[in-house]
Amino acid sequence: ATFQLPEPSGNAGGACSATLLNVLYEDEKNPLDRFTFTQVMEKMRGILKRKGFTQIPQLSSTRPIDMNDKFCLVPDDLPGNRRAVLIGIN
């Protein structure tokens, strides 16, 4: 199965969610040069700031994350059932 990102414009969702989708779409354009977790967060913060939003995207996890690893919502080597929830709340 292939994972498709929804269209970020014209749908319900907040500025932070739309910005994350735009960053992920930008990352998809050059799949051999994937963004790190740090790059995704920095790009989101920069876009939101330039557009005048006050949100500051943050990341939390129940497992340790190396912020220099390539950004991936569900790593291929994750054992067990895969369930993910991505929620943006201000």
VMD Tcl script that builds the backbone (N, CA, C; Angstrom):
set m [mol new atoms 270]
animate dup $m
set s [atomselect $m all]
$s set {name element resname resid chain x y z} {
  {N N ALA 1 A 0.839 -1.182 0.000}
  {CA C ALA 1 A 0.000 0.000 0.000}
  {C C ALA 1 A 0.880 1.240 0.000}
  {N N THR 2 A 0.437 2.266 -0.671}
  {CA C THR 2 A 1.184 3.509 -0.729}
  {C C THR 2 A 0.487 4.545 0.131}
  {N N PHE 3 A 1.276 5.335 0.803}
  {CA C PHE 3 A 0.735 6.412 1.634}
  {C C PHE 3 A 0.689 7.682 0.813}
  {N N GLN 4 A -0.484 8.271 0.688}
  {CA C GLN 4 A -0.652 9.524 -0.049}
  {C C GLN 4 A -0.959 10.640 0.940}
  {N N LEU 5 A -0.311 11.775 0.757}
  {CA C LEU 5 A -0.593 12.932 1.593}
  {C C LEU 5 A -1.816 13.651 1.046}
  {N N PRO 6 A -2.682 14.152 1.928}
  {CA C PRO 6 A -3.842 14.906 1.454}
  {C C PRO 6 A -3.419 16.265 0.909}
  {N N GLU 7 A -4.275 16.860 0.122}
  {CA C GLU 7 A -4.028 18.190 -0.427}
  {C C GLU 7 A -4.079 19.204 0.720}
  {N N PRO 8 A -3.012 20.008 0.944}
  {CA C PRO 8 A -2.986 20.909 2.089}
  {C C PRO 8 A -3.850 22.161 1.957}
  {N N SER 9 A -4.255 22.520 0.750}
  {CA C SER 9 A -5.057 23.736 0.610}
  {C C SER 9 A -6.511 23.386 0.344}
  {N N GLY 10 A -7.389 24.204 0.910}
  {CA C GLY 10 A -8.805 24.034 0.630}
  {C C GLY 10 A -9.504 23.014 1.504}
  {N N ASN 11 A -8.803 22.435 2.473}
  {CA C ASN 11 A -9.426 21.477 3.384}
  {C C ASN 11 A -9.373 22.000 4.805}
  {N N ALA 12 A -10.168 21.368 5.662}
  {CA C ALA 12 A -10.135 21.727 7.068}
  {C C ALA 12 A -8.755 21.406 7.623}
  {N N GLY 13 A -8.307 22.213 8.529}
  {CA C GLY 13 A -6.995 22.009 9.141}
  {C C GLY 13 A -6.392 23.343 9.490}
  {N N GLY 14 A -5.470 23.313 10.426}
  {CA C GLY 14 A -4.860 24.545 10.880}
  {C C GLY 14 A -3.597 24.885 10.131}
  {N N ALA 15 A -3.029 26.032 10.486}
  {CA C ALA 15 A -1.814 26.520 9.839}
  {C C ALA 15 A -0.663 25.548 10.036}
  {N N CYS 16 A -0.540 24.995 11.232}
  {CA C CYS 16 A 0.565 24.089 11.522}
  {C C CYS 16 A 0.430 22.787 10.723}
  {N N SER 17 A -0.765 22.258 10.648}
  {CA C SER 17 A -0.992 21.025 9.888}
  {C C SER 17 A -0.713 21.248 8.405}
  {N N ALA 18 A -1.207 22.357 7.854}
  {CA C ALA 18 A -0.987 22.660 6.440}
  {C C ALA 18 A 0.495 22.880 6.159}
  {N N THR 19 A 1.200 23.523 7.101}
  {CA C THR 19 A 2.632 23.760 6.923}
  {C C THR 19 A 3.402 22.449 6.936}
  {N N LEU 20 A 3.051 21.547 7.848}
  {CA C LEU 20 A 3.707 20.233 7.880}
  {C C LEU 20 A 3.502 19.513 6.551}
  {N N LEU 21 A 2.294 19.521 6.039}
  {CA C LEU 21 A 2.033 18.869 4.755}
  {C C LEU 21 A 2.852 19.501 3.634}
  {N N ASN 22 A 2.947 20.831 3.614}
  {CA C ASN 22 A 3.740 21.500 2.577}
  {C C ASN 22 A 5.212 21.119 2.671}
  {N N VAL 23 A 5.746 21.017 3.888}
  {CA C VAL 23 A 7.138 20.617 4.071}
  {C C VAL 23 A 7.328 19.174 3.601}
  {N N LEU 24 A 6.371 18.295 3.938}
  {CA C LEU 24 A 6.476 16.897 3.511}
  {C C LEU 24 A 6.378 16.772 1.992}
  {N N TYR 25 A 5.540 17.585 1.363}
  {CA C TYR 25 A 5.457 17.577 -0.106}
  {C C TYR 25 A 6.775 18.045 -0.715}
  {N N GLU 26 A 7.386 19.063 -0.120}
  {CA C GLU 26 A 8.680 19.550 -0.603}
  {C C GLU 26 A 9.725 18.433 -0.480}
  {N N ASP 27 A 9.667 17.684 0.622}
  {CA C ASP 27 A 10.600 16.581 0.855}
  {C C ASP 27 A 10.394 15.464 -0.165}
  {N N GLU 28 A 9.137 15.237 -0.564}
  {CA C GLU 28 A 8.820 14.184 -1.543}
  {C C GLU 28 A 9.420 14.485 -2.917}
  {N N LYS 29 A 9.605 15.768 -3.235}
  {CA C LYS 29 A 10.131 16.151 -4.546}
  {C C LYS 29 A 11.556 15.659 -4.750}
  {N N ASN 30 A 12.319 15.517 -3.662}
  {CA C ASN 30 A 13.704 15.035 -3.722}
  {C C ASN 30 A 13.870 13.874 -2.748}
  {N N PRO 31 A 13.295 12.716 -3.055}
  {CA C PRO 31 A 13.297 11.606 -2.100}
  {C C PRO 31 A 14.685 11.090 -1.736}
  {N N LEU 32 A 15.694 11.340 -2.564}
  {CA C LEU 32 A 17.040 10.878 -2.235}
  {C C LEU 32 A 17.723 11.790 -1.219}
  {N N ASP 33 A 17.198 12.980 -1.039}
  {CA C ASP 33 A 17.753 13.937 -0.091}
  {C C ASP 33 A 16.693 14.261 0.953}
  {N N ARG 34 A 16.343 13.272 1.760}
  {CA C ARG 34 A 15.263 13.413 2.738}
  {C C ARG 34 A 15.641 14.366 3.867}
  {N N PHE 35 A 14.655 15.085 4.399}
  {CA C PHE 35 A 14.872 16.004 5.506}
  {C C PHE 35 A 15.038 15.239 6.814}
  {N N THR 36 A 15.827 15.803 7.723}
  {CA C THR 36 A 15.941 15.244 9.071}
  {C C THR 36 A 14.782 15.799 9.914}
  {N N PHE 37 A 14.595 15.223 11.095}
  {CA C PHE 37 A 13.574 15.741 12.009}
  {C C PHE 37 A 13.834 17.221 12.304}
  {N N THR 38 A 15.099 17.573 12.529}
  {CA C THR 38 A 15.455 18.965 12.816}
  {C C THR 38 A 15.101 19.867 11.643}
  {N N GLN 39 A 15.411 19.447 10.423}
  {CA C GLN 39 A 15.111 20.259 9.245}
  {C C GLN 39 A 13.607 20.467 9.075}
  {N N VAL 40 A 12.820 19.434 9.314}
  {CA C VAL 40 A 11.362 19.567 9.206}
  {C C VAL 40 A 10.857 20.603 10.200}
  {N N MET 41 A 11.320 20.510 11.450}
  {CA C MET 41 A 10.867 21.458 12.472}
  {C C MET 41 A 11.315 22.887 12.136}
  {N N GLU 42 A 12.568 23.049 11.704}
  {CA C GLU 42 A 13.068 24.382 11.360}
  {C C GLU 42 A 12.320 24.967 10.169}
  {N N LYS 43 A 12.055 24.160 9.158}
  {CA C LYS 43 A 11.311 24.640 7.991}
  {C C LYS 43 A 9.899 25.055 8.395}
  {N N MET 44 A 9.245 24.246 9.226}
  {CA C MET 44 A 7.893 24.595 9.685}
  {C C MET 44 A 7.899 25.911 10.455}
  {N N ARG 45 A 8.848 26.048 11.375}
  {CA C ARG 45 A 8.918 27.270 12.176}
  {C C ARG 45 A 9.160 28.493 11.294}
  {N N GLY 46 A 10.040 28.360 10.309}
  {CA C GLY 46 A 10.334 29.478 9.412}
  {C C GLY 46 A 9.129 29.890 8.582}
  {N N ILE 47 A 8.434 28.909 8.026}
  {CA C ILE 47 A 7.250 29.204 7.201}
  {C C ILE 47 A 6.171 29.882 8.035}
  {N N LEU 48 A 5.883 29.331 9.201}
  {CA C LEU 48 A 4.838 29.904 10.059}
  {C C LEU 48 A 5.201 31.328 10.486}
  {N N LYS 49 A 6.466 31.545 10.833}
  {CA C LYS 49 A 6.896 32.882 11.252}
  {C C LYS 49 A 6.760 33.880 10.108}
  {N N ARG 50 A 7.202 33.488 8.893}
  {CA C ARG 50 A 7.095 34.382 7.727}
  {C C ARG 50 A 5.644 34.734 7.416}
  {N N LYS 51 A 4.732 33.807 7.697}
  {CA C LYS 51 A 3.318 34.059 7.408}
  {C C LYS 51 A 2.609 34.761 8.563}
  {N N GLY 52 A 3.344 35.088 9.626}
  {CA C GLY 52 A 2.769 35.858 10.727}
  {C C GLY 52 A 2.061 35.041 11.791}
  {N N PHE 53 A 2.221 33.736 11.773}
  {CA C PHE 53 A 1.594 32.897 12.795}
  {C C PHE 53 A 2.480 32.834 14.033}
  {N N THR 54 A 1.861 32.652 15.190}
  {CA C THR 54 A 2.611 32.596 16.445}
  {C C THR 54 A 2.883 31.175 16.920}
  {N N GLN 55 A 2.331 30.183 16.224}
  {CA C GLN 55 A 2.572 28.800 16.626}
  {C C GLN 55 A 4.058 28.466 16.551}
  {N N ILE 56 A 4.506 27.631 17.479}
  {CA C ILE 56 A 5.873 27.130 17.459}
  {C C ILE 56 A 5.778 25.606 17.465}
  {N N PRO 57 A 5.958 24.974 16.290}
  {CA C PRO 57 A 5.853 23.519 16.222}
  {C C PRO 57 A 6.858 22.845 17.151}
  {N N GLN 58 A 6.397 21.801 17.824}
  {CA C GLN 58 A 7.235 21.022 18.718}
  {C C GLN 58 A 7.003 19.552 18.436}
  {N N LEU 59 A 7.911 18.731 18.888}
  {CA C LEU 59 A 7.826 17.296 18.666}
  {C C LEU 59 A 7.966 16.585 19.995}
  {N N SER 60 A 7.106 15.606 20.233}
  {CA C SER 60 A 7.257 14.769 21.424}
  {C C SER 60 A 7.054 13.317 21.007}
  {N N SER 61 A 7.662 12.418 21.761}
  {CA C SER 61 A 7.614 11.007 21.421}
  {C C SER 61 A 7.735 10.168 22.679}
  {N N THR 62 A 7.141 8.977 22.637}
  {CA C THR 62 A 7.292 8.043 23.748}
  {C C THR 62 A 8.604 7.278 23.648}
  {N N ARG 63 A 9.284 7.407 22.508}
  {CA C ARG 63 A 10.573 6.739 22.290}
  {C C ARG 63 A 11.631 7.796 21.964}
  {N N PRO 64 A 12.886 7.510 22.315}
  {CA C PRO 64 A 13.944 8.463 21.957}
  {C C PRO 64 A 14.045 8.629 20.443}
  {N N ILE 65 A 14.281 9.864 20.005}
  {CA C ILE 65 A 14.432 10.166 18.587}
  {C C ILE 65 A 15.753 10.909 18.407}
  {N N ASP 66 A 16.549 10.451 17.463}
  {CA C ASP 66 A 17.742 11.196 17.071}
  {C C ASP 66 A 17.281 12.234 16.065}
  {N N MET 67 A 17.336 13.497 16.431}
  {CA C MET 67 A 16.807 14.563 15.585}
  {C C MET 67 A 17.592 14.723 14.285}
  {N N ASN 68 A 18.749 14.049 14.182}
  {CA C ASN 68 A 19.525 14.094 12.943}
  {C C ASN 68 A 19.160 12.959 11.996}
  {N N ASP 69 A 18.282 12.038 12.445}
  {CA C ASP 69 A 17.797 10.973 11.569}
  {C C ASP 69 A 16.848 11.567 10.537}
  {N N LYS 70 A 16.692 10.874 9.431}
  {CA C LYS 70 A 15.746 11.308 8.401}
  {C C LYS 70 A 14.328 11.228 8.949}
  {N N PHE 71 A 13.515 12.227 8.638}
  {CA C PHE 71 A 12.145 12.302 9.142}
  {C C PHE 71 A 11.315 11.158 8.585}
  {N N CYS 72 A 10.642 10.454 9.460}
  {CA C CYS 72 A 9.772 9.354 9.068}
  {C C CYS 72 A 8.726 9.176 10.159}
  {N N LEU 73 A 7.453 9.208 9.788}
  {CA C LEU 73 A 6.400 9.036 10.790}
  {C C LEU 73 A 6.355 7.621 11.330}
  {N N VAL 74 A 6.551 6.635 10.467}
  {CA C VAL 74 A 6.522 5.227 10.883}
  {C C VAL 74 A 7.733 4.524 10.268}
  {N N PRO 75 A 8.788 4.320 11.057}
  {CA C PRO 75 A 9.988 3.671 10.520}
  {C C PRO 75 A 9.711 2.250 10.041}
  {N N ASP 76 A 10.417 1.827 8.992}
  {CA C ASP 76 A 10.243 0.483 8.444}
  {C C ASP 76 A 10.593 -0.606 9.451}
  {N N ASP 77 A 11.533 -0.335 10.352}
  {CA C ASP 77 A 11.983 -1.360 11.292}
  {C C ASP 77 A 11.200 -1.365 12.607}
  {N N LEU 78 A 10.093 -0.631 12.685}
  {CA C LEU 78 A 9.281 -0.611 13.896}
  {C C LEU 78 A 8.535 -1.935 14.039}
  {N N PRO 79 A 8.766 -2.667 15.138}
  {CA C PRO 79 A 8.097 -3.958 15.300}
  {C C PRO 79 A 6.635 -3.798 15.756}
  {N N GLY 80 A 5.861 -4.859 15.584}
  {CA C GLY 80 A 4.483 -4.884 16.075}
  {C C GLY 80 A 3.513 -4.145 15.186}
  {N N ASN 81 A 2.311 -3.910 15.740}
  {CA C ASN 81 A 1.273 -3.192 15.011}
  {C C ASN 81 A 1.663 -1.730 14.849}
  {N N ARG 82 A 1.294 -1.172 13.732}
  {CA C ARG 82 A 1.603 0.231 13.463}
  {C C ARG 82 A 0.340 1.060 13.553}
  {N N ARG 83 A 0.369 1.985 14.466}
  {CA C ARG 83 A -0.733 2.932 14.610}
  {C C ARG 83 A -0.107 4.301 14.831}
  {N N ALA 84 A -0.601 5.278 14.146}
  {CA C ALA 84 A -0.039 6.617 14.301}
  {C C ALA 84 A -1.159 7.633 14.381}
  {N N VAL 85 A -0.957 8.613 15.218}
  {CA C VAL 85 A -1.876 9.732 15.330}
  {C C VAL 85 A -1.033 10.993 15.265}
  {N N LEU 86 A -1.383 11.875 14.376}
  {CA C LEU 86 A -0.688 13.157 14.252}
  {C C LEU 86 A -1.706 14.240 14.519}
  {N N ILE 87 A -1.514 14.958 15.616}
  {CA C ILE 87 A -2.487 15.958 16.023}
  {C C ILE 87 A -1.779 17.281 16.230}
  {N N GLY 88 A -2.322 18.344 15.669}
  {CA C GLY 88 A -1.792 19.689 15.903}
  {C C GLY 88 A -2.782 20.460 16.744}
  {N N ILE 89 A -2.339 20.869 17.915}
  {CA C ILE 89 A -3.220 21.618 18.834}
  {C C ILE 89 A -2.472 22.852 19.319}
  {N N ASN 90 A -3.179 23.951 19.365}
  {CA C ASN 90 A -2.604 25.181 19.905}
  {C C ASN 90 A -3.084 25.400 21.300}
}
mol reanalyze $m
mol bondsrecalc $m
mol representation Tube
mol addrep $m
